[in-house]
Amino acid sequence: MLQDLKMKPAVMPRAELPYTLYLPPDYHSQPEKRWPLVIFLHGAGERGHDLTRIRVHGYAKRIAAGEDFPFILAAPQIDGLTYWGNYIESLNHFLDELLATLRIDPLHVCLTGLSMGGTGTWMWAIANPERFASIVPMGGTGVCWAAGNLNMPVWAFHGELDDVCPPDESVRMVERINQSGGNAKLTIYEGYGHDCWTDAYMRQDLLEFILSNRRLFLM
């Protein structure tokens, strides 16, 4: 079941991020278990004060439809005309609070997002690569000259005909990561426009990718 929550107040300039939270069905019956965490960053169209808007895409959509998954899902929401790059400090505080209050495996945190959230996935991971076991950016833009420090498995998705965020953005990011000795792959959906995520989040092999990639140690 999805819950709508609000992050505890923090010292400014951190923002208080409302968020949707999902706990697996066995979370309370297995008190010794630490669970993988998936953080989802929404797109520009889901900004605002209505957390139900987050549930129209990805794993939140599937959970709202009645599916269950073996991970914790946390999906924060931002408002206005800002974008995720404005919230890196707040996002780190958000993750710190989740780690402190939930039984999360700190070595098994996956970050994913679509469109503006795909860009946010690239930006947060570049700023704090030590926090994530894997990242899955979809239809976003990156900063390829800074991508060399992305030392976790990366699986990016993009639509071939995307005229909002051109697929070359993901191509350059993945190329730079691999040129730097990283582990990145890119799936381009032929004939698709900006929305590559509706199909991507339905993939069983993506779920396996998220569940199989865990850091060896904390940095």
Disulfide bonds with the S-S distance in Angstrom:
none
